[in-house]
Protein backbone atom coordinates (compact mmCIF):
# COMPACT_ATOMS: atom_id res chain seq x y z
CA UNK A 1 0.00 0.00 0.00
CA UNK A 2 1.08 3.55 -0.70
CA UNK A 3 2.24 5.65 2.25
CA UNK A 4 -0.55 8.04 3.31
CA UNK A 5 -0.04 11.80 3.63
CA UNK A 6 -0.69 12.72 7.26
CA UNK A 7 -0.21 15.64 9.61
CA UNK A 8 1.68 15.34 12.86
CA UNK A 9 -1.52 15.45 14.92
CA UNK A 10 -3.08 12.68 12.77
CA UNK A 11 0.02 10.54 13.29
CA UNK A 12 -0.12 11.10 17.08
CA UNK A 13 -3.80 10.09 17.08
CA UNK A 14 -3.03 6.90 15.14
CA UNK A 15 -0.15 5.92 17.43
CA UNK A 16 -2.28 6.61 20.51
CA UNK A 17 -4.81 4.04 19.28
CA UNK A 18 -2.13 1.32 19.55
CA UNK A 19 -1.02 2.18 23.08
CA UNK A 20 1.29 5.19 22.76
CA UNK A 21 0.71 8.02 25.24
CA UNK A 22 1.73 11.67 25.17
CA UNK A 23 4.99 12.07 27.08
CA UNK A 24 6.25 15.60 26.38
CA UNK A 25 6.69 18.21 23.69
CA UNK A 26 9.91 19.93 22.60
CA UNK A 27 9.24 22.78 20.22
CA UNK A 28 7.42 21.39 17.22
CA UNK A 29 8.04 17.72 18.12
CA UNK A 30 5.59 15.66 20.14
CA UNK A 31 7.14 12.78 22.07
CA UNK A 32 4.91 9.75 22.63
CA UNK A 33 5.87 6.72 24.71
CA UNK A 34 4.55 3.17 24.75
CA UNK A 35 3.75 1.95 28.24
CA UNK A 36 4.52 -1.74 27.59
CA UNK A 37 8.14 -2.95 27.45
CA UNK A 38 10.17 -2.16 25.49
CA UNK A 39 9.34 1.46 26.33
CA UNK A 40 9.64 2.84 22.82
CA UNK A 41 9.56 6.60 22.36
CA UNK A 42 8.65 8.27 19.09
CA UNK A 43 9.40 11.89 18.21
CA UNK A 44 6.67 13.05 15.84
CA UNK A 45 7.07 16.43 14.10
CA UNK A 46 3.91 18.48 14.58
CA UNK A 47 3.78 19.71 10.98
CA UNK A 48 0.95 19.99 8.47
CA UNK A 49 2.54 17.12 6.54
CA UNK A 50 5.05 14.63 7.97
CA UNK A 51 7.82 13.84 5.47
CA UNK A 52 7.45 10.41 3.89
CA UNK A 53 10.84 9.12 5.07
CA UNK A 54 10.16 10.32 8.61
CA UNK A 55 6.70 8.75 8.64
CA UNK A 56 8.04 5.44 7.30
CA UNK A 57 10.73 5.40 10.02
CA UNK A 58 8.14 6.13 12.74
CA UNK A 59 5.87 3.34 11.48
CA UNK A 60 8.81 0.91 11.41
CA UNK A 61 9.96 1.94 14.91
CA UNK A 62 6.43 1.34 16.23
CA UNK A 63 6.50 -2.18 14.78
CA UNK A 64 3.65 -1.56 12.36
CA UNK A 65 3.25 -2.09 8.64
CA UNK A 66 2.11 0.73 6.36
CA UNK A 67 -1.23 -1.09 5.91
CA UNK A 68 -1.76 -1.37 9.67
CA UNK A 69 -0.93 2.31 10.14
CA UNK A 70 -3.28 3.36 7.32
CA UNK A 71 -6.14 1.43 8.97
CA UNK A 72 -5.56 3.35 12.23
CA UNK A 73 -6.17 6.68 10.45
N, C-alpha and C positions, 0 to 999 in steps of 0.2 A: 504494500500500500504506500501511496505517496505521503510524504511528511506534511502534516497540516500546518497552516499558518496560524499562529496563536499569539496572543498578548501575554505579558508576564503574569497578569492577574488570572487569566484563563488557565495558564500552566499551573499556578499555585493551587487553584480550585481543583484541577484534575489530580494533582499529587496528594492533596488533602483527602480525596475520596479513597485513596489506597493506604491511608494510615500516616501520612506525613502531617506534622503540626507546625504552625508558625513558631519560630524560635527567636529570631531577631531581624532587624533591618539595618543595613549599613548603606547609607546613601540611596542609590537606586536599585540595590540588590536585596531581595527578600531571602532570608535563610530559613529553610524548613528542615525539620529533623524527624526521622522515623523513630518511634518509641521502642520498637522491637529490635533486639540485637540482630545484626550489627547496626549500631546507631549511625546510620548514614545521614549525612547533611548535604543538602543541595543548595546552591546559591543561584537563585533565579533572577535574572535582570528584569526589573519592572518597567519594561518598554512597551510601546504599542505593538511591536512585532519582535519576537525573539528570533535571533539569527538561526538559520537552519542547522548549522554545525553545532551551535550551543544547545539547541533543543535536542538534537540527536544524542549528544553527550549526556544530557540530563536524563533522557529516557533510558539510556544504557546503564547509567549509574544507579537508577532506581530499580533496575532489573526487569524492565518492561520491554515489550516489543512495540513497534510503531503502531500496529493494529490495536493492541491493548490500550495504548495511550489515547488513540483516536476515539475509541469507544467511551473513554472516561469523559471526553469533552461533551 
